[in-house]
Every structure is written in structure tokens, then in C-alpha cells.
Amino acid sequence: MNSGLRHTGDDLAGRTALVTGAGGGIGRACAVALTEAGAKVHLVDRDAAAVRAVADETGGTEHVVDLSAADPTRDLPREVDILVNNAGLQHVAPIHEFPPERFELIQRVMLTAPFLLIRHCLPHMHARGWGRIVNLTSVHGLRASAFKSAYVAAKHGLEGLSKVAALEGAEHGVTSNCVSPGYVRTPLVEGQVAEQARAHGVPEDRVLADVMLQRSAIKRLIEPEDVAATVLWLCGKHSGHVTGSTFTIDGGWTAQ
């Protein structure tokens, strides 16, 4: 197991982290990076086989959880110092054709579940006088794209939730920040190609250039490990005064 990240290896020794959507993509990369930094990591995903594979790779503890459930925190530990809210899903359709049940599902997984997890873990963080909350919000927490009403709404909401957590956590030594990537080389992004082609009326082999990377100055997908490096820094010893912020990794998308 080697994420390629460079650090002392014990910066987070004695800390416990929980990462959602840890079965692949950004979540897996974060789990690997936090483990290599010395943290004990709880891995949360609805895909039992995928999260078991990451647990085998990292030595972490897997939890098979559906974050859309009424009480997704019920069987999860409270003794968490680092919470990484990463899990997400996507649906691409114009608003007038967007299934309401799909819209609600996306809000439950990507906004309500992070709220419940923050609420679940905060008492332990307060008691220890130290905590790190990192929310993977996507560039769509700052900008909108057509045909992604549910995703954009959830990510904008998570940006706001993160700022409130930052203000409330400051006196307790708890920071809360967002990491906002553009399109990352993950199964979630790769799985959008057919939907994006239909929604935008372009061939599938043109989706990457004409849709996904059209607004980025750097015309290539971001690697999960690059996102995990920023998450790791936000959990480390040099980020104690960084809170209520958003860190974009978007290839220049929001510079325009």
C-alpha cells in the first residue's frame, strides 16, 4: 500500500478517522493516505465487496452502511477525530424530467447524512479538544451545471453546513473545511458519460473534452490521490487555523 504521498508517517498517530464512500475513488485514496499518516481508519460504503477490499489493503475497519437510511450512524463509532464526508451519487437530467425520488435520495446521501455524521462525532471531538471535518463538495458546491439540479443543490448545501460547523467548532479545537475538486478519475465520473452524452446531445467519445473539461484550463482528469493529499493536509498539524474554507482542485474552472 503506497499512495505516493510524502509525510512523516506518524503525523496522525493516535487519531481515528472515518471516511464515507471509502470503497473506491477519492474515498479509497483518502483512506490510504490517512492510514499511511498513522490514523486508524473506519471505512464506510454500501458496497460490501469494495469496502472489504479497501479494508484488506489498509488494515482499516469496514462498515457496510446505506447512508440514505433513516439512521445511518446507528452502528458507526462515535470516537472519531477525523470525519471525511465523501460519499456521493449522480443523476443527469433536466429539472422537468428529474425524478423527485432521485432528487430526495441524493439530498439524503450527500447532505443529510453528512449532517448526521457531524452531529454523531462532534461530542467526542469536543471532549478531546481536537477534530477535523473535511467535506468533499466538488466544484459544483461553488458553480452550477445544467442537468445536475440534485447534485448541485446538495453540494451547495454541504458548503453551508461546513461553514456552520466551522463557526461552532472553533472554540472546541474542531475545524471544518471543504475540498472542491473538478472532474476526478473515479467510477462516479466515468459512469456519467452515457447520461451526459444524452443530456447534451454529443457523442460519448466527446463528453470528456466537450462537456466535462470544457470549462477547465487544464484539460485532464484529476487523480484521486491529488485530492487525498489536500484532505490529508487539512487533517495535519499545520492546518489548525484553517477553517470555514474551501480548497478548489479544479484545473482553473472557477478562475473564469
C-alpha positions in Angstrom: 0.0 0.0 0.0 1.5 3.3 -1.1 -0.4 6.4 -2.0 2.7 8.2 -3.3 2.1 11.0 -0.7 5.1 12.2 1.3 4.8 12.8 5.0 6.4 11.7 8.2 4.2 8.6 8.5 3.1 9.3 12.1 1.5 12.8 11.9 -1.9 11.3 12.8 -0.7 8.5 15.1 -3.4 8.0 17.8 -6.1 9.6 15.7 -9.2 7.8 14.4 -10.7 8.7 11.1 -14.0 7.8 9.4 -14.3 8.1 5.6 -17.6 7.6 3.7 -17.6 6.3 0.2 -14.4 4.5 1.0 -14.9 1.6 -1.4 -13.2 3.4 -4.3 -12.2 6.6 -6.0 -11.5 9.6 -3.7 -12.7 7.8 -0.6 -10.2 4.9 -1.1 -7.4 7.4 -1.8 -8.2 9.3 1.4 -8.3 6.1 3.4 -4.9 5.1 2.1 -3.4 8.5 2.8 -4.8 8.7 6.3 -3.7 5.2 7.1 -0.1 5.9 5.9 -0.1 9.0 8.1 -0.7 6.8 11.2 -4.5 7.1 11.7 -6.8 4.2 12.4 -9.5 4.4 9.7 -13.1 3.3 9.6 -14.3 2.7 6.1 -18.0 3.3 5.2 -19.6 2.2 2.0 -22.7 0.5 0.8 -20.7 -1.9 -1.5 -19.6 -4.7 0.8 -17.1 -6.2 -1.6 -15.5 -2.9 -2.5 -15.1 -1.7 1.1 -13.8 -5.2 2.2 -11.1 -4.9 -0.5 -10.0 -1.4 0.8 -10.1 -2.8 4.4 -7.7 -5.6 3.3 -5.5 -3.1 1.6 -5.3 -0.6 4.5 -6.0 -2.6 7.6 -9.0 -0.4 8.3 -12.4 -1.4 9.7 -15.1 -1.7 7.2 -18.8 -0.8 7.8 -21.4 -1.6 5.2 -23.9 1.2 5.5 -26.6 2.7 3.3 -26.2 6.4 4.0 -29.7 7.1 2.7 -31.2 5.1 5.7 -33.2 6.9 8.4 -30.3 6.5 10.9 -27.1 5.7 9.0 -25.0 6.5 12.1 -26.6 3.8 14.3 -23.9 1.3 14.0 -21.0 3.6 13.4 -18.4 4.6 16.1 -18.6 8.0 17.8 -15.0 8.0 18.8 -13.9 9.7 15.6 -11.3 12.5 15.4 -11.3 13.0 11.6 -14.5 12.8 9.6 -14.3 12.8 5.8 -17.7 13.2 4.1 -17.1 11.9 0.6 -19.9 9.5 -0.4 -22.0 10.7 -3.4 -24.0 9.7 -6.4 -25.2 11.4 -9.5 -28.2 11.7 -11.8 -28.2 13.7 -15.0 -31.5 15.0 -16.3 -33.3 18.4 -16.9 -35.3 19.6 -14.0 -38.7 19.0 -15.6 -37.7 15.3 -16.2 -35.8 14.8 -12.9 -37.4 12.0 -10.8 -38.4 13.6 -7.4 -37.4 10.4 -5.6 -33.9 10.5 -7.1 -33.6 14.2 -6.0 -34.5 13.3 -2.5 -32.2 10.3 -2.4 -29.2 12.5 -3.4 -30.0 15.0 -0.7 -30.2 12.2 1.9 -26.8 10.7 0.9 -24.9 13.9 0.2 -26.4 16.5 2.7 -28.5 14.8 5.4 -26.0 12.0 6.0 -23.0 14.4 6.5 -25.1 16.4 8.9 -26.0 13.3 10.9 -22.4 12.1 10.9 -21.1 15.5 12.1 -23.7 15.5 14.8 -22.7 12.0 15.7 -19.0 12.6 16.0 -18.9 16.2 17.5 -19.3 15.3 21.1 -16.1 13.1 21.0 -14.2 15.9 19.1 -15.3 18.5 21.7 -14.3 16.2 24.6 -10.8 15.8 23.1 -10.4 19.5 22.2 -9.4 18.5 18.6 -11.3 17.5 15.5 -11.1 17.7 11.7 -14.2 17.7 9.4 -13.5 17.6 5.7 -16.3 17.7 3.3 -15.8 16.7 -0.4 -18.1 19.2 -2.0 -17.0 19.3 -5.7 -16.7 22.4 -7.8 -20.5 22.0 -8.0 -20.7 23.4 -4.5 -19.5 26.7 -6.0 -20.7 26.6 -9.6 -23.7 25.1 -11.3 -24.0 22.8 -14.4 -27.2 22.2 -16.3 -29.0 18.9 -15.8 -27.5 18.3 -12.3 -30.1 20.0 -10.1 -29.9 17.5 -7.2 -26.1 17.2 -7.1 -25.6 21.0 -7.3 -28.2 21.6 -4.6 -26.7 19.0 -2.2 -23.2 20.3 -2.7 -24.1 23.9 -2.2 -25.9 22.9 1.0 -22.9 21.0 2.2 -20.7 24.1 1.7 -23.1 26.0 4.0 -23.2 23.2 6.6 -19.4 23.0 6.6 -19.2 26.8 7.4 -21.7 26.5 10.3 -19.7 23.6 11.7 -16.5 25.7 11.4 -18.1 28.5 13.4 -19.5 26.3 16.1 -16.4 24.1 16.4 -13.8 26.9 16.6 -13.8 27.2 20.4 -13.5 23.4 20.8 -10.5 22.9 18.5 -12.6 21.5 15.7 -12.0 22.7 12.1 -14.4 22.2 9.2 -13.4 22.7 5.6 -14.4 21.7 2.1 -12.3 20.3 -0.7 -13.8 21.1 -4.1 -12.5 19.1 -7.0 -13.4 19.3 -10.6 -13.8 16.1 -12.6 -11.8 13.3 -10.9 -10.9 10.0 -12.5 -13.4 7.9 -10.5 -16.2 5.4 -11.3 -18.8 8.2 -10.5 -17.4 10.4 -13.2 -16.8 7.5 -15.7 -20.3 6.4 -15.1 -21.7 9.7 -16.2 -20.5 9.6 -19.8 -23.6 8.0 -21.3 -26.0 10.2 -19.4 -24.0 13.3 -20.3 -24.0 12.4 -23.9 -27.7 12.0 -24.0 -28.4 15.2 -22.0 -26.0 17.4 -24.1 -26.6 15.7 -27.4 -23.0 14.9 -28.1 -21.2 11.5 -28.9 -19.9 9.7 -25.9 -16.3 10.0 -27.1 -16.7 13.8 -27.0 -18.1 14.1 -23.4 -14.7 14.4 -21.7 -13.5 17.3 -23.9 -16.8 19.0 -24.8 -18.6 18.7 -21.5 -16.6 17.7 -18.5 -13.4 19.6 -19.2 -14.8 22.3 -21.3 -14.5 24.9 -18.5 -11.2 23.7 -17.1 -7.9 25.3 -18.2 -6.1 22.1 -17.5 -7.6 19.5 -19.9 -7.2 16.3 -18.0 -9.0 14.5 -15.2 -7.7 15.0 -11.7 -6.3 11.9 -9.9 -7.9 10.8 -6.6 -4.5 10.9 -4.9 -4.2 14.6 -5.6 -7.5 15.2 -3.8 -6.4 13.0 -0.9 -3.2 15.0 -0.5 -5.3 18.1 0.2 -7.6 16.2 2.6 -4.5 14.9 4.5 -3.0 18.4 4.8 -6.3 19.7 6.3 -6.1 17.0 8.9 -2.5 17.7 9.9 -0.6 19.8 12.3 -0.2 22.9 10.1 -3.9 23.5 9.4 -5.2 24.4 12.9 -6.1 27.9 11.8 -7.7 26.8 8.5 -11.5 26.5 9.0 -14.6 27.5 7.1 -12.7 27.4 3.9 -13.0 25.7 0.5 -10.0 24.4 -1.4 -10.6 24.1 -5.1 -8.7 21.5 -7.2 -10.4 22.3 -10.4 -7.8 22.9 -13.1 -8.8 26.6 -13.3 -12.5 26.1 -13.7 -13.5 28.7 -11.0 -10.8 31.1 -12.1 -13.0 32.0 -15.1 
